[in-house]
Amino acid sequence: MYGGFWVPNKAHAIGSANEFHVGPHIMIIGPDQKMLRALNQDGSKGAPYANHLSGHSELFLVTPIRQWDER
Protein backbone atom coordinates (compact mmCIF):
# COMPACT_ATOMS: atom_id res chain seq x y z
CA MET A 1 0.00 0.00 0.00
CA TYR A 2 1.97 3.00 -1.21
CA GLY A 3 -0.49 5.83 -0.59
CA GLY A 4 -2.47 4.68 2.40
CA PHE A 5 -6.14 5.21 3.13
CA TRP A 6 -8.54 6.38 5.88
CA VAL A 7 -9.77 3.80 8.42
CA PRO A 8 -11.88 3.86 11.63
CA ASN A 9 -9.89 5.25 14.55
CA LYS A 10 -10.19 2.78 17.45
CA ALA A 11 -8.02 4.80 19.85
CA HIS A 12 -9.00 8.33 18.75
CA ALA A 13 -5.29 9.16 18.98
CA ILE A 14 -4.69 10.69 15.55
CA GLY A 15 -6.85 12.54 13.04
CA SER A 16 -10.53 13.15 13.58
CA ALA A 17 -12.54 11.36 16.25
CA ASN A 18 -13.82 8.91 13.65
CA GLU A 19 -10.85 7.98 11.45
CA PHE A 20 -7.11 8.15 10.89
CA HIS A 21 -4.93 7.88 7.78
CA VAL A 22 -2.84 4.77 7.27
CA GLY A 23 0.26 5.90 5.42
CA PRO A 24 2.63 3.80 3.34
CA HIS A 25 3.03 0.30 4.76
CA ILE A 26 3.99 -3.30 4.06
CA MET A 27 1.44 -6.11 4.47
CA ILE A 28 2.83 -9.51 5.51
CA ILE A 29 0.75 -12.67 5.27
CA GLY A 30 1.46 -15.88 7.14
CA PRO A 31 -0.18 -19.20 7.88
CA ASP A 32 -0.31 -18.82 11.69
CA GLN A 33 -3.67 -17.08 12.26
CA LYS A 34 -3.61 -17.89 15.98
CA MET A 35 -0.41 -15.89 16.44
CA LEU A 36 -1.75 -12.96 14.39
CA ARG A 37 -4.94 -12.81 16.51
CA ALA A 38 -2.77 -12.27 19.61
CA LEU A 39 -1.09 -9.17 18.11
CA ASN A 40 -2.15 -5.52 18.42
CA GLN A 41 -5.08 -4.75 16.08
CA ASP A 42 -5.13 -0.96 16.54
CA GLY A 43 -3.14 0.85 13.86
CA SER A 44 -3.87 4.39 15.01
CA LYS A 45 -0.63 4.66 16.99
CA GLY A 46 1.70 4.01 14.04
CA ALA A 47 3.00 0.66 15.36
CA PRO A 48 2.74 -2.68 13.49
CA TYR A 49 -0.70 -4.29 13.85
CA ALA A 50 -2.80 -7.20 12.59
CA ASN A 51 -5.70 -6.47 10.24
CA HIS A 52 -7.95 -8.14 7.65
CA LEU A 53 -9.46 -7.16 4.34
CA SER A 54 -13.11 -6.14 4.30
CA GLY A 55 -15.31 -9.22 3.99
CA HIS A 56 -12.50 -11.63 4.96
CA SER A 57 -11.51 -13.06 8.33
CA GLU A 58 -7.87 -13.96 7.51
CA LEU A 59 -5.43 -11.64 9.27
CA PHE A 60 -2.14 -10.20 8.01
CA LEU A 61 0.55 -8.06 9.65
CA VAL A 62 0.68 -4.37 8.66
CA THR A 63 4.06 -2.69 9.16
CA PRO A 64 4.08 1.11 8.65
CA ILE A 65 7.02 2.44 6.62
CA ARG A 66 6.73 6.02 7.85
CA GLN A 67 4.19 8.28 9.52
CA TRP A 68 1.63 9.96 7.27
CA ASP A 69 1.84 13.72 6.87
CA GLU A 70 -0.45 16.07 4.98
CA ARG A 71 2.37 17.79 2.99
N, C-alpha and C positions, 0 to 999 in steps of 0.2 A: 504494500500500500504506500505509494509514493506521495500522495497529497493529503491523505487523511480524510476524516469526515466527522460530523457531529453525532454524538451518542448521548443517551440519558446519563445524567450526572448523579451517581449513587451517593457520593459523599458531599456534594455541593461545595467542593473545594475550589474549583476553577470555573470560569465562565459564568453563565447565567445560573439561576437556581435550578433550571430544568435540563441543561445539557452542557457538555464540554467538547472541545475539538480534539480528536485523536490525530496527532501529527504523523509524520513518516514513521513507519515501523516495519518490523519483520515478523511474519507469522510462521510458527514452527509447529508442524503436526507430529504426532507420535501415537503409538499403539496403546500406551498405558493411560486409559481414561480415568482410572481410579486415582492415580497420582495427580493428574491435571485437576480433578475435582477438589483436591486438598489445597491447591494454590489460591492466592489472592485472585478475586474476580472483579475488583474495582480498579479501573484504569484511570480514574480521575486524578490520581496523584503522580502520574508520570512514571511509575515503576512497572516492571513486567507483570502481566496478569493473564489469567485464562479466560477465554471467551468462546463463543460459538456463532456460527452464521445463522441469520434469521431463518426459522423453519427447520433447523437441524439441532440435534442434541449433542453431537460430537464436539468436544472441546479442542482448542489449540492454544499454544502459548503465544502471546503478543509481546514483543520486545521493542519498546520505543527506541528510535535512533537518536532523536533530539526532541527538545520541547518545541511545541508549536508557538509561533509568534505571528502577529497580524501584519508584519511588514511586507 
